[in-house]
Amino acid sequence: MWEAASRAHTDLHAAAYALDPEFHKHQDGEEVILGYDAMLRKLLPDAGQVANAQVSSTDYVHKRASKAF
């Protein structure tokens, strides 16, 4: 699975992968997280909105992951 993430050449691809609950089972995803954060900074005008989006996406992923088991 990590091989697919290593091919995430754009921030948008990295963001899609970061929102996948399966990604969070892996520890080596710094490139993906950096791409996700870069995408948020491009789309959202201020740091407060970026922080809210990060918290919301973390909540989303954890809720999806808990329902998967």
N, CA, C and O atoms as a CHARMM CRD file, in Angstrom:
* protein
*
  276
    1    1 MET  N      0.81600  -1.18700   0.00000 PROA 1      0.00000
    2    1 MET  CA     0.00000   0.00000   0.00000 PROA 1      0.00000
    3    1 MET  C      0.86600   1.26000   0.00000 PROA 1      0.00000
    4    1 MET  O      0.53000   2.23800  -0.66700 PROA 1      0.00000
    5    2 TRP  N      1.96400   1.24800   0.73200 PROA 2      0.00000
    6    2 TRP  CA     2.80600   2.43900   0.78100 PROA 2      0.00000
    7    2 TRP  C      3.36800   2.75700  -0.59100 PROA 2      0.00000
    8    2 TRP  O      3.65200   3.91900  -0.88200 PROA 2      0.00000
    9    3 GLU  N      3.54000   1.74000  -1.45200 PROA 3      0.00000
   10    3 GLU  CA     4.03300   1.98500  -2.80300 PROA 3      0.00000
   11    3 GLU  C      3.10100   2.93700  -3.55300 PROA 3      0.00000
   12    3 GLU  O      3.56600   3.79700  -4.30000 PROA 3      0.00000
   13    4 ALA  N      1.80500   2.78900  -3.36000 PROA 4      0.00000
   14    4 ALA  CA     0.84300   3.68400  -4.01600 PROA 4      0.00000
   15    4 ALA  C      1.02200   5.10600  -3.51600 PROA 4      0.00000
   16    4 ALA  O      0.94000   6.05100  -4.30200 PROA 4      0.00000
   17    5 ALA  N      1.26300   5.27300  -2.23900 PROA 5      0.00000
   18    5 ALA  CA     1.44300   6.61700  -1.68000 PROA 5      0.00000
   19    5 ALA  C      2.73000   7.24700  -2.18100 PROA 5      0.00000
   20    5 ALA  O      2.79400   8.46400  -2.35800 PROA 5      0.00000
   21    6 SER  N      3.75600   6.44000  -2.41400 PROA 6      0.00000
   22    6 SER  CA     5.01800   7.01400  -2.87900 PROA 6      0.00000
   23    6 SER  C      4.88300   7.56800  -4.29300 PROA 6      0.00000
   24    6 SER  O      5.72500   8.34600  -4.74100 PROA 6      0.00000
   25    7 ARG  N      3.82200   7.16600  -4.99800 PROA 7      0.00000
   26    7 ARG  CA     3.57300   7.69700  -6.33100 PROA 7      0.00000
   27    7 ARG  C      2.66800   8.93200  -6.29600 PROA 7      0.00000
   28    7 ARG  O      2.26800   9.43600  -7.34600 PROA 7      0.00000
   29    8 ALA  N      2.35100   9.41000  -5.12500 PROA 8      0.00000
   30    8 ALA  CA     1.48900  10.58600  -4.99800 PROA 8      0.00000
   31    8 ALA  C      2.31900  11.82300  -5.31400 PROA 8      0.00000
   32    8 ALA  O      2.90500  12.44400  -4.42700 PROA 8      0.00000
   33    9 HSD  N      2.35600  12.16100  -6.58100 PROA 9      0.00000
   34    9 HSD  CA     3.23800  13.23600  -7.02700 PROA 9      0.00000
   35    9 HSD  C      2.63300  14.62000  -6.85500 PROA 9      0.00000
   36    9 HSD  O      3.32000  15.62600  -7.03200 PROA 9      0.00000
   37   10 THR  N      1.36600  14.67600  -6.51500 PROA 10     0.00000
   38   10 THR  CA     0.76200  15.98500  -6.31500 PROA 10     0.00000
   39   10 THR  C      0.19900  16.06500  -4.90100 PROA 10     0.00000
   40   10 THR  O     -0.06900  15.05100  -4.25600 PROA 10     0.00000
   41   11 ASP  N      0.03100  17.28100  -4.45000 PROA 11     0.00000
   42   11 ASP  CA    -0.53800  17.49000  -3.12400 PROA 11     0.00000
   43   11 ASP  C     -1.96200  16.94200  -3.04400 PROA 11     0.00000
   44   11 ASP  O     -2.37900  16.44500  -1.99800 PROA 11     0.00000
   45   12 LEU  N     -2.70500  17.03300  -4.14000 PROA 12     0.00000
   46   12 LEU  CA    -4.07000  16.52300  -4.14800 PROA 12     0.00000
   47   12 LEU  C     -4.09900  15.00300  -3.97300 PROA 12     0.00000
   48   12 LEU  O     -4.92900  14.48100  -3.22900 PROA 12     0.00000
   49   13 HSD  N     -3.20900  14.29900  -4.64700 PROA 13     0.00000
   50   13 HSD  CA    -3.12400  12.85100  -4.46400 PROA 13     0.00000
   51   13 HSD  C     -2.73800  12.51200  -3.02200 PROA 13     0.00000
   52   13 HSD  O     -3.28300  11.58400  -2.42600 PROA 13     0.00000
   53   14 ALA  N     -1.80700  13.26500  -2.48100 PROA 14     0.00000
   54   14 ALA  CA    -1.38800  13.03400  -1.10300 PROA 14     0.00000
   55   14 ALA  C     -2.56000  13.25400  -0.14300 PROA 14     0.00000
   56   14 ALA  O     -2.73100  12.49800   0.81300 PROA 14     0.00000
   57   15 ALA  N     -3.35700  14.27500  -0.39500 PROA 15     0.00000
   58   15 ALA  CA    -4.51200  14.55200   0.46400 PROA 15     0.00000
   59   15 ALA  C     -5.51800  13.41200   0.40500 PROA 15     0.00000
   60   15 ALA  O     -6.05200  13.00400   1.43700 PROA 15     0.00000
   61   16 ALA  N     -5.78000  12.90000  -0.77800 PROA 16     0.00000
   62   16 ALA  CA    -6.72100  11.78700  -0.91100 PROA 16     0.00000
   63   16 ALA  C     -6.21200  10.57100  -0.14500 PROA 16     0.00000
   64   16 ALA  O     -6.99000   9.89200   0.52500 PROA 16     0.00000
   65   17 TYR  N     -4.95300  10.30100  -0.23400 PROA 17     0.00000
   66   17 TYR  CA    -4.38000   9.16200   0.47300 PROA 17     0.00000
   67   17 TYR  C     -4.40800   9.39000   1.98600 PROA 17     0.00000
   68   17 TYR  O     -4.68300   8.46500   2.74900 PROA 17     0.00000
   69   18 ALA  N     -4.12500  10.61800   2.41500 PROA 18     0.00000
   70   18 ALA  CA    -4.11300  10.92400   3.85100 PROA 18     0.00000
   71   18 ALA  C     -5.49600  10.75400   4.47600 PROA 18     0.00000
   72   18 ALA  O     -5.60200  10.44300   5.66300 PROA 18     0.00000
   73   19 LEU  N     -6.54200  10.95200   3.70100 PROA 19     0.00000
   74   19 LEU  CA    -7.89600  10.80500   4.22400 PROA 19     0.00000
   75   19 LEU  C     -8.37600   9.35300   4.23000 PROA 19     0.00000
   76   19 LEU  O     -9.46900   9.06700   4.71700 PROA 19     0.00000
   77   20 ASP  N     -7.58000   8.45100   3.70200 PROA 20     0.00000
   78   20 ASP  CA    -7.90500   7.03000   3.69500 PROA 20     0.00000
   79   20 ASP  C     -7.51800   6.43600   5.05300 PROA 20     0.00000
   80   20 ASP  O     -6.34800   6.49600   5.42900 PROA 20     0.00000
   81   21 PRO  N     -8.46400   5.86800   5.79000 PROA 21     0.00000
   82   21 PRO  CA    -8.14400   5.30800   7.11500 PROA 21     0.00000
   83   21 PRO  C     -7.04800   4.24400   7.07900 PROA 21     0.00000
   84   21 PRO  O     -6.32900   4.07500   8.06400 PROA 21     0.00000
   85   22 GLU  N     -6.90600   3.53300   5.98100 PROA 22     0.00000
   86   22 GLU  CA    -5.84600   2.52400   5.87200 PROA 22     0.00000
   87   22 GLU  C     -4.45600   3.14400   5.99000 PROA 22     0.00000
   88   22 GLU  O     -3.53300   2.51000   6.50100 PROA 22     0.00000
   89   23 PHE  N     -4.31000   4.36900   5.52200 PROA 23     0.00000
   90   23 PHE  CA    -3.02400   5.05200   5.58100 PROA 23     0.00000
   91   23 PHE  C     -2.52600   5.17400   7.01500 PROA 23     0.00000
   92   23 PHE  O     -1.32600   5.07200   7.26900 PROA 23     0.00000
   93   24 HSD  N     -3.43400   5.39000   7.94000 PROA 24     0.00000
   94   24 HSD  CA    -3.05000   5.67200   9.32100 PROA 24     0.00000
   95   24 HSD  C     -2.52800   4.45900  10.07100 PROA 24     0.00000
   96   24 HSD  O     -2.09800   4.57200  11.21900 PROA 24     0.00000
   97   25 LYS  N     -2.56400   3.30600   9.43000 PROA 25     0.00000
   98   25 LYS  CA    -1.95200   2.11100  10.02400 PROA 25     0.00000
   99   25 LYS  C     -0.45300   2.08500   9.76200 PROA 25     0.00000
  100   25 LYS  O      0.25900   1.27200  10.35100 PROA 25     0.00000
  101   26 HSD  N      0.03900   2.96000   8.88800 PROA 26     0.00000
  102   26 HSD  CA     1.44800   2.98700   8.51400 PROA 26     0.00000
  103   26 HSD  C      2.12500   4.17300   9.19100 PROA 26     0.00000
  104   26 HSD  O      1.51700   5.22600   9.38200 PROA 26     0.00000
  105   27 GLN  N      3.37000   3.98800   9.54300 PROA 27     0.00000
  106   27 GLN  CA     4.10600   5.01700  10.28100 PROA 27     0.00000
  107   27 GLN  C      4.99700   5.88000   9.38600 PROA 27     0.00000
  108   27 GLN  O      5.52600   6.89100   9.85000 PROA 27     0.00000
  109   28 ASP  N      5.17400   5.51400   8.13400 PROA 28     0.00000
  110   28 ASP  CA     6.17300   6.17300   7.29000 PROA 28     0.00000
  111   28 ASP  C      5.55200   7.11400   6.26200 PROA 28     0.00000
  112   28 ASP  O      5.95900   7.11600   5.10000 PROA 28     0.00000
  113   29 GLY  N      4.57900   7.90600   6.67500 PROA 29     0.00000
  114   29 GLY  CA     3.85100   8.72500   5.72800 PROA 29     0.00000
  115   29 GLY  C      4.12100  10.21000   5.78500 PROA 29     0.00000
  116   29 GLY  O      3.22100  11.00400   5.51200 PROA 29     0.00000
  117   30 GLU  N      5.32600  10.61100   6.12900 PROA 30     0.00000
  118   30 GLU  CA     5.62400  12.03300   6.24800 PROA 30     0.00000
  119   30 GLU  C      5.39400  12.78500   4.93400 PROA 30     0.00000
  120   30 GLU  O      4.87200  13.89900   4.94200 PROA 30     0.00000
  121   31 GLU  N      5.77600  12.18600   3.81900 PROA 31     0.00000
  122   31 GLU  CA     5.59500  12.83800   2.52000 PROA 31     0.00000
  123   31 GLU  C      4.11000  13.07500   2.23000 PROA 31     0.00000
  124   31 GLU  O      3.73500  14.11400   1.68600 PROA 31     0.00000
  125   32 VAL  N      3.28100  12.11600   2.59300 PROA 32     0.00000
  126   32 VAL  CA     1.84200  12.23800   2.37100 PROA 32     0.00000
  127   32 VAL  C      1.26600  13.35100   3.23300 PROA 32     0.00000
  128   32 VAL  O      0.49200  14.17500   2.74600 PROA 32     0.00000
  129   33 ILE  N      1.63500  13.38200   4.50100 PROA 33     0.00000
  130   33 ILE  CA     1.12500  14.41200   5.41200 PROA 33     0.00000
  131   33 ILE  C      1.57400  15.79800   4.95700 PROA 33     0.00000
  132   33 ILE  O      0.79300  16.74900   5.00000 PROA 33     0.00000
  133   34 LEU  N      2.81200  15.91600   4.52700 PROA 34     0.00000
  134   34 LEU  CA     3.30300  17.21000   4.04400 PROA 34     0.00000
  135   34 LEU  C      2.52800  17.66100   2.80800 PROA 34     0.00000
  136   34 LEU  O      2.20300  18.84100   2.67600 PROA 34     0.00000
  137   35 GLY  N      2.23200  16.73300   1.90600 PROA 35     0.00000
  138   35 GLY  CA     1.44700  17.06600   0.71500 PROA 35     0.00000
  139   35 GLY  C      0.02700  17.47200   1.07600 PROA 35     0.00000
  140   35 GLY  O     -0.53100  18.40200   0.49400 PROA 35     0.00000
  141   36 TYR  N     -0.55000  16.76600   2.04000 PROA 36     0.00000
  142   36 TYR  CA    -1.90700  17.08700   2.50800 PROA 36     0.00000
  143   36 TYR  C     -1.94000  18.49800   3.11500 PROA 36     0.00000
  144   36 TYR  O     -2.82100  19.29800   2.80300 PROA 36     0.00000
  145   37 ASP  N     -0.98000  18.78100   3.97100 PROA 37     0.00000
  146   37 ASP  CA    -0.91700  20.11400   4.58800 PROA 37     0.00000
  147   37 ASP  C     -0.70300  21.20600   3.53300 PROA 37     0.00000
  148   37 ASP  O     -1.28400  22.28700   3.63200 PROA 37     0.00000
  149   38 ALA  N      0.11900  20.92700   2.53500 PROA 38     0.00000
  150   38 ALA  CA     0.35100  21.90600   1.46100 PROA 38     0.00000
  151   38 ALA  C     -0.93700  22.16900   0.68100 PROA 38     0.00000
  152   38 ALA  O     -1.22400  23.30900   0.31700 PROA 38     0.00000
  153   39 MET  N     -1.71000  21.11000   0.42700 PROA 39     0.00000
  154   39 MET  CA    -2.97700  21.27500  -0.28100 PROA 39     0.00000
  155   39 MET  C     -3.94000  22.13300   0.53700 PROA 39     0.00000
  156   39 MET  O     -4.61600  23.00400  -0.00900 PROA 39     0.00000
  157   40 LEU  N     -4.00200  21.88700   1.84100 PROA 40     0.00000
  158   40 LEU  CA    -4.88000  22.69900   2.69100 PROA 40     0.00000
  159   40 LEU  C     -4.47800  24.17100   2.66200 PROA 40     0.00000
  160   40 LEU  O     -5.33500  25.05100   2.58500 PROA 40     0.00000
  161   41 ARG  N     -3.17400  24.43500   2.72300 PROA 41     0.00000
  162   41 ARG  CA    -2.70500  25.83100   2.70900 PROA 41     0.00000
  163   41 ARG  C     -3.01200  26.51600   1.37600 PROA 41     0.00000
  164   41 ARG  O     -3.22200  27.72800   1.33300 PROA 41     0.00000
  165   42 LYS  N     -3.03700  25.73700   0.28900 PROA 42     0.00000
  166   42 LYS  CA    -3.37800  26.31600  -1.01400 PROA 42     0.00000
  167   42 LYS  C     -4.86300  26.65800  -1.10500 PROA 42     0.00000
  168   42 LYS  O     -5.24100  27.65500  -1.72100 PROA 42     0.00000
  169   43 LEU  N     -5.69700  25.82800  -0.49000 PROA 43     0.00000
  170   43 LEU  CA    -7.14300  25.99900  -0.61100 PROA 43     0.00000
  171   43 LEU  C     -7.75100  26.94800   0.41600 PROA 43     0.00000
  172   43 LEU  O     -8.75900  27.60000   0.14000 PROA 43     0.00000
  173   44 LEU  N     -7.15000  27.02600   1.58600 PROA 44     0.00000
  174   44 LEU  CA    -7.74700  27.80600   2.67500 PROA 44     0.00000
  175   44 LEU  C     -6.92100  29.05800   2.95700 PROA 44     0.00000
  176   44 LEU  O     -5.69500  28.98800   3.04900 PROA 44     0.00000
  177   45 PRO  N     -7.58700  30.19700   3.09400 PROA 45     0.00000
  178   45 PRO  CA    -6.87700  31.47200   3.17000 PROA 45     0.00000
  179   45 PRO  C     -6.15000  31.77500   4.48300 PROA 45     0.00000
  180   45 PRO  O     -5.18700  32.54200   4.47800 PROA 45     0.00000
  181   46 ASP  N     -6.57800  31.20000   5.59600 PROA 46     0.00000
  182   46 ASP  CA    -5.86400  31.55000   6.83200 PROA 46     0.00000
  183   46 ASP  C     -5.54800  30.32400   7.67600 PROA 46     0.00000
  184   46 ASP  O     -6.14600  29.26100   7.51200 PROA 46     0.00000
  185   47 ALA  N     -4.60000  30.49800   8.57500 PROA 47     0.00000
  186   47 ALA  CA    -4.08900  29.39100   9.38400 PROA 47     0.00000
  187   47 ALA  C     -5.16500  28.77700  10.27400 PROA 47     0.00000
  188   47 ALA  O     -5.11600  27.57700  10.54500 PROA 47     0.00000
  189   48 GLY  N     -6.12600  29.55700  10.73100 PROA 48     0.00000
  190   48 GLY  CA    -7.20900  29.03200  11.55800 PROA 48     0.00000
  191   48 GLY  C     -8.06500  28.04200  10.80000 PROA 48     0.00000
  192   48 GLY  O     -8.46800  27.01600  11.34800 PROA 48     0.00000
  193   49 GLN  N     -8.34400  28.34200   9.54400 PROA 49     0.00000
  194   49 GLN  CA    -9.12800  27.42400   8.72200 PROA 49     0.00000
  195   49 GLN  C     -8.34600  26.14900   8.42100 PROA 49     0.00000
  196   49 GLN  O     -8.91900  25.06000   8.38500 PROA 49     0.00000
  197   50 VAL  N     -7.05500  26.28200   8.20700 PROA 50     0.00000
  198   50 VAL  CA    -6.21300  25.10700   7.97500 PROA 50     0.00000
  199   50 VAL  C     -6.23900  24.21300   9.21400 PROA 50     0.00000
  200   50 VAL  O     -6.39100  22.99700   9.10300 PROA 50     0.00000
  201   51 ALA  N     -6.09000  24.81400  10.38900 PROA 51     0.00000
  202   51 ALA  CA    -6.11000  24.03400  11.63300 PROA 51     0.00000
  203   51 ALA  C     -7.45100  23.33500  11.82100 PROA 51     0.00000
  204   51 ALA  O     -7.48700  22.16900  12.21600 PROA 51     0.00000
  205   52 ASN  N     -8.55500  24.02900  11.54600 PROA 52     0.00000
  206   52 ASN  CA    -9.88000  23.40700  11.64400 PROA 52     0.00000
  207   52 ASN  C    -10.02300  22.23200  10.68400 PROA 52     0.00000
  208   52 ASN  O    -10.57900  21.19500  11.04600 PROA 52     0.00000
  209   53 ALA  N     -9.52700  22.39000   9.47500 PROA 53     0.00000
  210   53 ALA  CA    -9.60200  21.31200   8.49200 PROA 53     0.00000
  211   53 ALA  C     -8.77200  20.10800   8.93200 PROA 53     0.00000
  212   53 ALA  O     -9.18300  18.96500   8.73500 PROA 53     0.00000
  213   54 GLN  N     -7.61500  20.36000   9.52100 PROA 54     0.00000
  214   54 GLN  CA    -6.77700  19.26500   9.99700 PROA 54     0.00000
  215   54 GLN  C     -7.47200  18.49700  11.11700 PROA 54     0.00000
  216   54 GLN  O     -7.44900  17.26600  11.13000 PROA 54     0.00000
  217   55 VAL  N     -8.08200  19.20600  12.04700 PROA 55     0.00000
  218   55 VAL  CA    -8.80400  18.55300  13.14500 PROA 55     0.00000
  219   55 VAL  C     -9.99700  17.78200  12.60500 PROA 55     0.00000
  220   55 VAL  O    -10.23600  16.64400  13.01000 PROA 55     0.00000
  221   56 SER  N    -10.74300  18.38500  11.70000 PROA 56     0.00000
  222   56 SER  CA   -11.91100  17.72000  11.12100 PROA 56     0.00000
  223   56 SER  C    -11.52500  16.45800  10.35900 PROA 56     0.00000
  224   56 SER  O    -12.19800  15.43300  10.47100 PROA 56     0.00000
  225   57 SER  N    -10.45700  16.52600   9.59500 PROA 57     0.00000
  226   57 SER  CA   -10.04600  15.34800   8.82800 PROA 57     0.00000
  227   57 SER  C     -9.53900  14.24500   9.75300 PROA 57     0.00000
  228   57 SER  O     -9.76500  13.06500   9.48500 PROA 57     0.00000
  229   58 THR  N     -8.86700  14.60800  10.82200 PROA 58     0.00000
  230   58 THR  CA    -8.42300  13.60900  11.79700 PROA 58     0.00000
  231   58 THR  C     -9.62200  12.92300  12.43700 PROA 58     0.00000
  232   58 THR  O     -9.63600  11.70000  12.58100 PROA 58     0.00000
  233   59 ASP  N    -10.62700  13.70300  12.82100 PROA 59     0.00000
  234   59 ASP  CA   -11.85000  13.12200  13.38700 PROA 59     0.00000
  235   59 ASP  C    -12.51700  12.17900  12.39300 PROA 59     0.00000
  236   59 ASP  O    -12.94200  11.08400  12.76300 PROA 59     0.00000
  237   60 TYR  N    -12.61000  12.59600  11.13600 PROA 60     0.00000
  238   60 TYR  CA   -13.22900  11.78600  10.08300 PROA 60     0.00000
  239   60 TYR  C    -12.51400  10.44300   9.94100 PROA 60     0.00000
  240   60 TYR  O    -13.15300   9.39100   9.90800 PROA 60     0.00000
  241   61 VAL  N    -11.19400  10.48900   9.85800 PROA 61     0.00000
  242   61 VAL  CA   -10.42800   9.26500   9.65500 PROA 61     0.00000
  243   61 VAL  C    -10.58000   8.32300  10.84400 PROA 61     0.00000
  244   61 VAL  O    -10.72900   7.11300  10.67000 PROA 61     0.00000
  245   62 HSD  N    -10.54300   8.88200  12.05100 PROA 62     0.00000
  246   62 HSD  CA   -10.66700   8.02500  13.23600 PROA 62     0.00000
  247   62 HSD  C    -12.05900   7.40600  13.33600 PROA 62     0.00000
  248   62 HSD  O    -12.19100   6.25100  13.74200 PROA 62     0.00000
  249   63 LYS  N    -13.07500   8.14000  12.98100 PROA 63     0.00000
  250   63 LYS  CA   -14.44200   7.59000  13.00200 PROA 63     0.00000
  251   63 LYS  C    -14.59000   6.49600  11.95200 PROA 63     0.00000
  252   63 LYS  O    -15.19700   5.46000  12.22300 PROA 63     0.00000
  253   64 ARG  N    -14.04600   6.71100  10.76000 PROA 64     0.00000
  254   64 ARG  CA   -14.11700   5.68800   9.70000 PROA 64     0.00000
  255   64 ARG  C    -13.35600   4.44400  10.11200 PROA 64     0.00000
  256   64 ARG  O    -13.82200   3.32400   9.90100 PROA 64     0.00000
  257   65 ALA  N    -12.18100   4.64100  10.70100 PROA 65     0.00000
  258   65 ALA  CA   -11.36900   3.49400  11.09900 PROA 65     0.00000
  259   65 ALA  C    -12.03800   2.68700  12.19500 PROA 65     0.00000
  260   65 ALA  O    -11.94700   1.45900  12.20200 PROA 65     0.00000
  261   66 SER  N    -12.71300   3.36300  13.12700 PROA 66     0.00000
  262   66 SER  CA   -13.35800   2.63300  14.22100 PROA 66     0.00000
  263   66 SER  C    -14.56400   1.84700  13.72500 PROA 66     0.00000
  264   66 SER  O    -14.90600   0.82100  14.31300 PROA 66     0.00000
  265   67 LYS  N    -15.21500   2.29900  12.66400 PROA 67     0.00000
  266   67 LYS  CA   -16.36900   1.58300  12.10600 PROA 67     0.00000
  267   67 LYS  C    -15.92900   0.40700  11.25500 PROA 67     0.00000
  268   67 LYS  O    -16.71400  -0.50900  11.01000 PROA 67     0.00000
  269   68 ALA  N    -14.68300   0.42000  10.80300 PROA 68     0.00000
  270   68 ALA  CA   -14.19300  -0.64100   9.93800 PROA 68     0.00000
  271   68 ALA  C    -13.92800  -1.92500  10.70600 PROA 68     0.00000
  272   68 ALA  O    -13.85000  -3.00000  10.11300 PROA 68     0.00000
  273   69 PHE  N    -13.78900  -1.81900  12.02100 PROA 69     0.00000
  274   69 PHE  CA   -13.46000  -3.00800  12.80800 PROA 69     0.00000
  275   69 PHE  C    -14.61600  -3.51200  13.56700 PROA 69     0.00000
  276   69 PHE  O    -14.50000  -4.50900  14.27900 PROA 69     0.00000
